[in-house]
Amino acid sequence: MRITKFARVFVGIASFFVTGVYLSDSGIVFPVKPSWRLPRCSECGRICPGYDHSHEPVRWVHLGIGAMRFILEYAPRRVQCPDCGVRVELVPWARPGSRFTRPLEEMTAYLAQITNKTEVSRMMGISWRTVGNIVKRVVADKLDPKRLDELRNIGVDELSFRKRHKYITTVVDHDTKRIVWAAEGKSAETLDAFFDELGEERTALLESITIDMSAAFIKSIKAKAPKAQIVFDRFHVQKLASDAVDKVRREMVRNLKELDDPEEAAAIKKSRYALLKNPWDLSAKEWDKLAAIQKHNAPLYRAYLLKESLAAVFDETSQDQAGKELDRWLAWASRSKLGPFVTTAQTIREHKDGILAYIKTRLTNGLVEGFNNKLRMIARRAFGFHSADALIGMLFLCCGGVMIEPPLPGPWCNW
Ligand SMILES: [Zn+2]
């Protein structure tokens, strides 16, 4: 077999010829050219008249064997595209603007899906920044362009990165369980941009939107998608009650210290987990702590019961019944003489409709937050992303339903 034919098989891309081979300091170089005679625009892909001929050869890094790199070399032409103007021609072995071949980019994206930054950089011999750029290109190429069509039930959440100095708003499709949209920021304008991209027709199809109680998101949904039902995430609502229990507990510890009862203060201080955990997760020791609170500390025990009975409202299956239960809960919390619960009751009363919508839809942001946890892990593993763009690329790569086919041996090769 001639080396040029071998190279063509090895690179694994159709539509190009290998015209030679030589050794350079950077690896084995194959001078190549596209097999199509007429050049194509790298922006739109259409066949166009040539504009001029570059004499400067460009190199594209390809996968290697062991430590040996393979490199493709070609002097691209420029084309006069009637739509895009003067552009560099498209080459079949690489994405526009990239100095890496498609198989190398596929392999990098595949590894970025499954392993950490250090390993991807090391195995591919490229910097993390470059990995980020490759991920962006692969995602732009492979992301389902129809992902925003026919959305019915979506979830909106925010993800913080760079030590909580920056935010990304994510939109997931509850039905396909994929991330369908993301942008930097967490304001009403950020979410407005999503609805603008969706357009009126597709927005009108939306039935429900799960969110936490972010005032910015509520504002945007009410302005841009007024027909969609807002569903407040039950776990965020329940967290309000948990936070209220904790505030009551801390107040109590403070008061006891002032009353000079350090022993009792210490006992209550240690009861935090017993008070905040679900009852079925409590250890025997924590049950004892709870029993002691029931016996000696009526207000704190009342706070505990308020938290638990709010959770029970969400377990109702009839919206009517849940509505009645919630009204009873609100009345109880309002006259509980526990400041944090009076405040929580006000918040819940203001958001009652969206809270009860959960009973019917049973949708939560659990899916969104699952993604966020995954991404937080990715961001941590990668010692922090500097740009929102890079993180959004990883987000679509790992949770956007992007299918990567890395150039790996097939299943016939299982020796
Ligand atoms: Zn064009």
Residues whose N, C-alpha, C, O or C-beta is under 5 A from the ligand:
A	BS01	ZN	C41 E43 C44 G45 C81 D83 C84
